[in-house]
Amino acid sequence: IRHFTVSDMWRKKREGGVCVFSSYLLWLFWKLTKGAHYVTEWSNFSATAMWDPYDHCWSGIVEWIISPRPGEYYPKLSMFPTIKDTCDDYGHTHPDIFGHPIQISAVVGDQQASLFGHACFNRGDTKVTLGTGGFVVQNTGNTCLGSKNHIYPLIAWKIGNEITYMLEGSVNTLGSLWNG
């Protein structure tokens, strides 16, 4: 991120409007719509630590990134995507991709989608995923819980006025440990 803020090459791209902040899910969405929509949802950016799950706004990390320092360019909040509900109107895929436009009605992070897909709708419902990484994810209902044990509080999804939170514990290299 520091390179992005000081590099002359990236400054030119930003000024030309071809450079924005993203996540892998936002990048995929951008590609599916051929750049027509620059939006994401709450769970996706809460997993990056750039969206504060407690205060429901861009986090202190973003404030630090965009704070001006002499001789350095810092991005404006307009370079960050609009945040929408998990289930919302996200537009359509570009017709060139699948032969016709397909409505996009929801966007959600991977572990959040897994929690939802396993019907973990109630506080305390927990699921475990073992694959490339290992994840233990627990629905904490409408309470954003912190942890003293390095388990990260995230937004699971936001539908209407209801926000559902989760705790996520992870081992990112679990699959390679088994293969090692």
N, C-alpha and C positions, 0 to 999 in steps of 0.2 A: 504494500500500500504506500509505503514511503517513496518507492521508486515512481509510482504513479503520480505522486504529488509534486515531484521535483523534475522529472524527466521532460526535456524539451520536446521529444517525439510525442509523448502522451499529451503534453499541453496543446500541441497542434491538433491532435485528434479530438480532444475535449472541445476546443474552440470550434472545430468543424462539426460538432454534434454527433460524432461517430463513436464516442466512448462513454460508457455508463458503468455503474457498479452493478454487479450481478452475483447470482449463485448458480449452481448447476441446474436447478429446476427452472429458474427464471431464464437462463440461457436456452434451455430446451423449449420453453414456452415462446420465447422470442423467435426461435428458428421455425417452430410450427406455424406461427402467424406471419412469418417473413418480416418481422419488425413492426407489425401493425400495432402491437400492444406491449407496453412496458409496465406491467403490473405483476404483483405477486400477492401472497396471502400471509396471514399472521404466523402460522406455524413454520413456514419456510424460512423467514428471516429471523424468527426467534432462535432457530437452531444455529445461526451464524454468530450470535452474541451481538449483532448489530441492532436488533430490535429488542427493547427491554420488556420482558414478560411481566414485570411488576407495574411499570408505569405506562405501558402501551404507547411507547414513542421510540424514536431512534435513540439508541443507548449513548452513554458517555463516550464509548469508543468512536462513534460517528462524530460526536461533538469535538473530540480530540483531533480526528482526521480533518475536519473542516475548519478548525481554528487557524486563523492566519498567523504566520510567522514571517519575519522580514525575508524577502527574497524568494519565498516559496508560494506556489499556487495551491490553494485548497479548494476542493470541489464545493459546489453549492448543493443544498438539499434537493434541488430539482434533478440532480444526477442520480438520485435514488428512486426506486420504483414507487408507484402508488400502491398502498396496502389495501386489499379488499378482503371480504369475508371468504371463508373456505369454499362455501357454496355460493356462487355469484355468477353474473354474466361476464365471462372472460372473452367474449367474441367467438370467432371461428378460426379453424385452421385455414391456411391459404389454399385455394382450390387446386393449385399446381401440385401440392404434396400428395393428396389422396384421390385426385380427380374431381372432387367437389368439396365444398366447405363442410366441416363438421363442427357443431356447436361444442364449445368448451364451457362446462358448467361448474367445475370444481378444480382447485389446485391445492395440493397438500404435500407436506414433506414425507419422506419415506417411512420413518418409524411411526409418525403420526398416522399415516394411511394404514400401516400394519395394525396399529392399536384399534383403529376404527373397523378395519376389515375382520378382525378377530372378535368383534362385538364387545369390546371392552368399554362399555358406555357408562359404567358405574364407578364411583369413587372406590379405589382399592383394587379394581380389576387390573391384573398384571399379565403381561405376555413376555416371552423370551424368544429371541431370534438368534439362531446360530448359523453363521455362514462365513463370509469373508471376515466380518466382524461379529462380535457377540454383543447383544443388547438386552437389557432388562428394562422394560418400560412399564410404568404404573400410572393409571389414571388417578389424578388427585382432585377431580371434580372442579368446582369453581374456586378452588384455593391454590394460589401459586406458592408452593412450599420450597424453601431453601434447604440445603443440606450441608452438614459439616463433613460429609464423607465423599466429596467430589462427585456427587450425583447432581446433574444439571437440571434446573427447572425450565421447562419449555411450555409453549402454548401448543396444545394438541390440535385444536381447531376452534374456529369462531363461526358460529351459525346464528345469524340474527344478532340479538343482544347478548347471547350466551357464549361465554368463553370457557372452554374446558382446558385444564392444565394437565401436565404430566411430569414425572421425573424420569430421567434417562440415565442409566449407567451403561458404559460401553467399554469394550476391549476391541480396539480397531484392527488388531492383527490376529484375531482368533484363528481364522482359517490357515494362515501361514504357520501358526504355532503347531497345528495338527500335522501339516505337511512337512515340517522341519525335521 
